Amino acid sequence: MRQSRGLWFDAALVGIAAALASLAQAHSASDAYLTLTAQNSTVSDTVVHGQWDIALRDLDFVLKLDDNGDGRIVWGELRKHQKAVADYAYSNIVIMADGKACRIEPTGQAVDNHADGAYAALFFDAFCGAAASQLTLDYRLFFRIDPSHRGVFVLRSGAKVATAVLSPVNARIELGL
Amino acid sequence: MGRVSAAALAILAMPLGSAATVATPGAAPAPAPPFQAPYTPTNDDTVLQEVPSASDPVVRQMRLLRGKLDADAGSVVIAEQLAQTYIDFGRQIGDAHYAGYAEAVLAPWLLQPSPPAVVLVEYATILQYRHQFADARRELKRALHLDPHNAQAWLTLATVDMVQGDYETAGHDCTQVAVSGGYALVIACTANLRSYIGQAQQSLSLLTQIDGQARAMPAGFRSWLQGLLAETSERLGDWAQAEVHYRKALSLTPEDNFLMVAYADFLLDRKRPAEVLTLLENASQSDTAFLRIALAKSALASPDLPLYTWIMGARFAALKERGSDYFGREQVRFALYLQHDPHAALDLAQRNWEVQRAPWDARVLLEAAQAAGQPQAAFAALAFLRKTGLQDPIIEPLARRIDAELKSAALAP
């Protein structure tokens, strides 16, 4: 049997064979939830309030939030990394009104629970020019490390509600305010 | 040492409140969402989320390979290793994020006009994992055009053809594995195929034969064989042997999501739901595992069933919200047995049948058609079962009952 083993098994392939058993699963992939609420004004800046929920699992993959490596992110660990979370997130989003970039001011962070786990909730205000009519969103969060990431986007403006799913091929969207 | 585990259980401990961010599932009258609004914990030690532990050898391996790739970004060898490690890990813990990470690693090569065969095969594995079978098949054919004897490509193609019920083509794929993959893989491939076409006894003999030779092989391979043996024993109604094989498989690869879920289905069928809860205690992060937990809660008439049903519904709703067009057998079982909506279940089962034709896909279609009082909706599945000759002590009597209903309906004035 010893000499026949080489004939019987290709060691490089046995792992692959085992991986084929992975068919037929339902699974959660990476999602973030971005909700913008526009307060349009003709006299002063248009202010867009934002809430951006980003999964701690995803943030941990990029920023290593689990400092002691015990497999659990505790509040103390997330609190320490809040600046890194904000820097990372806000470098991956651009909001423009009528072609001009809006100034994003973070207003705080909290924790938000979704059905698939805990998310960092990032709150911010985006200050855009007065009487803006067109909003452009350029969203790149996680696409470079995970092209299957999706941003589930909701824009509220007065009575209007617009939704979109942001993906690598639909990363930039324009919506009327 | 749960790798990724009970995040949802942490959620269950949260006070009830309003959920601004999670959509309510469609049909069932849902209880109040179990989530509170965004909050700021008061204690630094509050556990928010479980993640793969840095002390896990596979996590260390992934980080090591990631570092190597960062230092040598052009190395297709390292990229392929890292992608494979991500895919295996994601599969093991039932987490689709890792398929995305693997895809990102392969992306620079996929953008080339003619990517290397190894990259195409890895990419096909990701597509197959996401149930994009036509896309997976296309990439595998491209890979085989470049490297006609690529055993991994043939084996993956055989798997795709089997899951879609094209057994004739799968048989041809299996024989092609022989050229460079070795006899054991051909036999395993063929044995797997035979378990679907009324030759489960031969399948069992072949698998037992390989298993006898496999003692020195890696645990992952032996576990895969044990999983196939368990499944084939189930085809033959040999519950005792099936259980022996499931337990052996799990002793070789503990916490393997695919195996745990298959064993959980076995236990649910055997009316042993309490054991499902113990088995999947640390696996609730995986959607497939979570469904079995909820089904076990239902079988036990557990008072917290509405909460589990709500969370499962929210997870499926999130899947839909992100634009996923995957409707699998899990969603059929959710609609049928937890939302008690046989018409929605039948619609999902029919759509699933267009994509997948494994025994469980036939079973959920038959169960949904029967529950919805629409035996004619199972016509395609009945014809398929007749043609293929699938042996299964649960599916066969079910098919006979529906067949009889169809015949009596045809005779009715």
HADDOCK unambig.tbl for C-alpha pairs under 7 A between the chains (distance, minus, plus):
assign (segid A and resid 7 and name CA) (segid B and resid 182 and name CA) 6.03 0.50 0.50
assign (segid A and resid 8 and name CA) (segid B and resid 182 and name CA) 5.26 0.50 0.50
assign (segid A and resid 8 and name CA) (segid B and resid 183 and name CA) 5.07 0.50 0.50
assign (segid A and resid 8 and name CA) (segid B and resid 184 and name CA) 5.12 0.50 0.50
assign (segid A and resid 9 and name CA) (segid B and resid 182 and name CA) 5.42 0.50 0.50
assign (segid A and resid 9 and name CA) (segid B and resid 183 and name CA) 6.92 0.50 0.50
assign (segid A and resid 9 and name CA) (segid B and resid 184 and name CA) 5.83 0.50 0.50
assign (segid A and resid 10 and name CA) (segid B and resid 181 and name CA) 5.83 0.50 0.50
assign (segid A and resid 10 and name CA) (segid B and resid 182 and name CA) 5.85 0.50 0.50
assign (segid A and resid 13 and name CA) (segid B and resid 152 and name CA) 6.75 0.50 0.50
assign (segid A and resid 13 and name CA) (segid B and resid 181 and name CA) 6.82 0.50 0.50
assign (segid A and resid 14 and name CA) (segid B and resid 221 and name CA) 5.45 0.50 0.50
assign (segid A and resid 15 and name CA) (segid B and resid 220 and name CA) 6.25 0.50 0.50
assign (segid A and resid 15 and name CA) (segid B and resid 221 and name CA) 6.00 0.50 0.50
assign (segid A and resid 16 and name CA) (segid B and resid 152 and name CA) 6.92 0.50 0.50
assign (segid A and resid 17 and name CA) (segid B and resid 221 and name CA) 6.99 0.50 0.50
assign (segid A and resid 18 and name CA) (segid B and resid 220 and name CA) 5.97 0.50 0.50
assign (segid A and resid 18 and name CA) (segid B and resid 221 and name CA) 5.37 0.50 0.50
assign (segid A and resid 18 and name CA) (segid B and resid 224 and name CA) 5.04 0.50 0.50
assign (segid A and resid 19 and name CA) (segid B and resid 88 and name CA) 6.37 0.50 0.50
assign (segid A and resid 20 and name CA) (segid B and resid 156 and name CA) 6.85 0.50 0.50
assign (segid A and resid 20 and name CA) (segid B and resid 159 and name CA) 6.91 0.50 0.50
assign (segid A and resid 22 and name CA) (segid B and resid 91 and name CA) 6.00 0.50 0.50
assign (segid A and resid 22 and name CA) (segid B and resid 129 and name CA) 6.84 0.50 0.50
assign (segid A and resid 22 and name CA) (segid B and resid 258 and name CA) 6.24 0.50 0.50
assign (segid A and resid 23 and name CA) (segid B and resid 129 and name CA) 5.81 0.50 0.50
assign (segid A and resid 25 and name CA) (segid B and resid 288 and name CA) 6.27 0.50 0.50
assign (segid A and resid 26 and name CA) (segid B and resid 287 and name CA) 6.11 0.50 0.50
assign (segid A and resid 26 and name CA) (segid B and resid 288 and name CA) 5.75 0.50 0.50
assign (segid A and resid 26 and name CA) (segid B and resid 328 and name CA) 6.83 0.50 0.50
assign (segid A and resid 26 and name CA) (segid B and resid 330 and name CA) 6.80 0.50 0.50
assign (segid A and resid 27 and name CA) (segid B and resid 94 and name CA) 6.77 0.50 0.50
assign (segid A and resid 27 and name CA) (segid B and resid 95 and name CA) 6.21 0.50 0.50
assign (segid A and resid 27 and name CA) (segid B and resid 96 and name CA) 5.62 0.50 0.50
assign (segid A and resid 27 and name CA) (segid B and resid 286 and name CA) 6.65 0.50 0.50
assign (segid A and resid 27 and name CA) (segid B and resid 287 and name CA) 5.39 0.50 0.50
assign (segid A and resid 27 and name CA) (segid B and resid 288 and name CA) 6.88 0.50 0.50
assign (segid A and resid 28 and name CA) (segid B and resid 95 and name CA) 6.56 0.50 0.50
assign (segid A and resid 28 and name CA) (segid B and resid 96 and name CA) 5.84 0.50 0.50
assign (segid A and resid 28 and name CA) (segid B and resid 287 and name CA) 6.72 0.50 0.50
assign (segid A and resid 28 and name CA) (segid B and resid 319 and name CA) 6.86 0.50 0.50
assign (segid A and resid 29 and name CA) (segid B and resid 96 and name CA) 4.87 0.50 0.50
assign (segid A and resid 29 and name CA) (segid B and resid 97 and name CA) 4.99 0.50 0.50
assign (segid A and resid 30 and name CA) (segid B and resid 97 and name CA) 5.87 0.50 0.50
assign (segid A and resid 56 and name CA) (segid B and resid 49 and name CA) 6.89 0.50 0.50
assign (segid A and resid 57 and name CA) (segid B and resid 51 and name CA) 6.23 0.50 0.50
assign (segid A and resid 69 and name CA) (segid B and resid 53 and name CA) 5.44 0.50 0.50
assign (segid A and resid 69 and name CA) (segid B and resid 54 and name CA) 4.68 0.50 0.50
assign (segid A and resid 69 and name CA) (segid B and resid 55 and name CA) 6.53 0.50 0.50
assign (segid A and resid 70 and name CA) (segid B and resid 53 and name CA) 5.39 0.50 0.50
assign (segid A and resid 70 and name CA) (segid B and resid 54 and name CA) 6.83 0.50 0.50
assign (segid A and resid 71 and name CA) (segid B and resid 50 and name CA) 5.57 0.50 0.50
assign (segid A and resid 71 and name CA) (segid B and resid 51 and name CA) 4.90 0.50 0.50
assign (segid A and resid 71 and name CA) (segid B and resid 52 and name CA) 5.29 0.50 0.50
assign (segid A and resid 71 and name CA) (segid B and resid 53 and name CA) 3.79 0.50 0.50
assign (segid A and resid 71 and name CA) (segid B and resid 54 and name CA) 6.83 0.50 0.50
assign (segid A and resid 72 and name CA) (segid B and resid 47 and name CA) 6.42 0.50 0.50
assign (segid A and resid 72 and name CA) (segid B and resid 49 and name CA) 5.77 0.50 0.50
assign (segid A and resid 72 and name CA) (segid B and resid 50 and name CA) 4.39 0.50 0.50
assign (segid A and resid 72 and name CA) (segid B and resid 51 and name CA) 5.81 0.50 0.50
assign (segid A and resid 73 and name CA) (segid B and resid 47 and name CA) 5.98 0.50 0.50
assign (segid A and resid 73 and name CA) (segid B and resid 48 and name CA) 5.70 0.50 0.50
assign (segid A and resid 73 and name CA) (segid B and resid 49 and name CA) 5.23 0.50 0.50
assign (segid A and resid 73 and name CA) (segid B and resid 50 and name CA) 6.18 0.50 0.50
assign (segid A and resid 74 and name CA) (segid B and resid 44 and name CA) 6.49 0.50 0.50
assign (segid A and resid 74 and name CA) (segid B and resid 45 and name CA) 5.47 0.50 0.50
assign (segid A and resid 74 and name CA) (segid B and resid 46 and name CA) 5.26 0.50 0.50
assign (segid A and resid 74 and name CA) (segid B and resid 47 and name CA) 4.26 0.50 0.50
assign (segid A and resid 74 and name CA) (segid B and resid 48 and name CA) 5.36 0.50 0.50
assign (segid A and resid 75 and name CA) (segid B and resid 41 and name CA) 6.69 0.50 0.50
assign (segid A and resid 75 and name CA) (segid B and resid 43 and name CA) 7.00 0.50 0.50
assign (segid A and resid 75 and name CA) (segid B and resid 44 and name CA) 4.81 0.50 0.50
assign (segid A and resid 75 and name CA) (segid B and resid 45 and name CA) 6.08 0.50 0.50
assign (segid A and resid 75 and name CA) (segid B and resid 46 and name CA) 5.48 0.50 0.50
assign (segid A and resid 75 and name CA) (segid B and resid 47 and name CA) 6.46 0.50 0.50
assign (segid A and resid 75 and name CA) (segid B and resid 48 and name CA) 6.40 0.50 0.50
assign (segid A and resid 76 and name CA) (segid B and resid 44 and name CA) 4.03 0.50 0.50
assign (segid A and resid 76 and name CA) (segid B and resid 45 and name CA) 6.26 0.50 0.50
assign (segid A and resid 110 and name CA) (segid B and resid 38 and name CA) 5.83 0.50 0.50
assign (segid A and resid 110 and name CA) (segid B and resid 39 and name CA) 5.40 0.50 0.50
assign (segid A and resid 110 and name CA) (segid B and resid 40 and name CA) 5.17 0.50 0.50
assign (segid A and resid 111 and name CA) (segid B and resid 38 and name CA) 5.31 0.50 0.50
assign (segid A and resid 111 and name CA) (segid B and resid 39 and name CA) 5.32 0.50 0.50
assign (segid A and resid 111 and name CA) (segid B and resid 40 and name CA) 6.02 0.50 0.50
assign (segid A and resid 112 and name CA) (segid B and resid 37 and name CA) 6.68 0.50 0.50
assign (segid A and resid 112 and name CA) (segid B and resid 38 and name CA) 4.40 0.50 0.50
assign (segid A and resid 112 and name CA) (segid B and resid 39 and name CA) 6.52 0.50 0.50
assign (segid A and resid 113 and name CA) (segid B and resid 11 and name CA) 6.92 0.50 0.50
assign (segid A and resid 113 and name CA) (segid B and resid 35 and name CA) 6.31 0.50 0.50
assign (segid A and resid 114 and name CA) (segid B and resid 22 and name CA) 6.42 0.50 0.50
assign (segid A and resid 115 and name CA) (segid B and resid 8 and name CA) 6.82 0.50 0.50
assign (segid A and resid 115 and name CA) (segid B and resid 311 and name CA) 5.51 0.50 0.50
assign (segid A and resid 115 and name CA) (segid B and resid 314 and name CA) 5.97 0.50 0.50
assign (segid A and resid 115 and name CA) (segid B and resid 315 and name CA) 5.74 0.50 0.50
assign (segid A and resid 116 and name CA) (segid B and resid 8 and name CA) 6.53 0.50 0.50
assign (segid A and resid 116 and name CA) (segid B and resid 285 and name CA) 6.75 0.50 0.50
assign (segid A and resid 116 and name CA) (segid B and resid 315 and name CA) 6.57 0.50 0.50
assign (segid A and resid 117 and name CA) (segid B and resid 7 and name CA) 5.47 0.50 0.50
assign (segid A and resid 117 and name CA) (segid B and resid 8 and name CA) 6.15 0.50 0.50
assign (segid A and resid 117 and name CA) (segid B and resid 49 and name CA) 6.50 0.50 0.50
assign (segid A and resid 118 and name CA) (segid B and resid 48 and name CA) 6.04 0.50 0.50
assign (segid A and resid 118 and name CA) (segid B and resid 49 and name CA) 5.85 0.50 0.50
assign (segid A and resid 121 and name CA) (segid B and resid 38 and name CA) 6.92 0.50 0.50
assign (segid A and resid 144 and name CA) (segid B and resid 104 and name CA) 6.52 0.50 0.50
assign (segid A and resid 145 and name CA) (segid B and resid 101 and name CA) 5.71 0.50 0.50
assign (segid A and resid 145 and name CA) (segid B and resid 104 and name CA) 5.34 0.50 0.50
assign (segid A and resid 146 and name CA) (segid B and resid 100 and name CA) 4.57 0.50 0.50
assign (segid A and resid 146 and name CA) (segid B and resid 101 and name CA) 4.86 0.50 0.50
assign (segid A and resid 146 and name CA) (segid B and resid 103 and name CA) 7.00 0.50 0.50
assign (segid A and resid 146 and name CA) (segid B and resid 104 and name CA) 5.49 0.50 0.50
assign (segid A and resid 147 and name CA) (segid B and resid 100 and name CA) 5.88 0.50 0.50
assign (segid A and resid 147 and name CA) (segid B and resid 103 and name CA) 7.00 0.50 0.50
assign (segid A and resid 147 and name CA) (segid B and resid 104 and name CA) 6.17 0.50 0.50
assign (segid A and resid 148 and name CA) (segid B and resid 100 and name CA) 5.22 0.50 0.50
assign (segid A and resid 150 and name CA) (segid B and resid 322 and name CA) 6.14 0.50 0.50
assign (segid A and resid 152 and name CA) (segid B and resid 322 and name CA) 6.26 0.50 0.50
assign (segid A and resid 165 and name CA) (segid B and resid 322 and name CA) 6.18 0.50 0.50
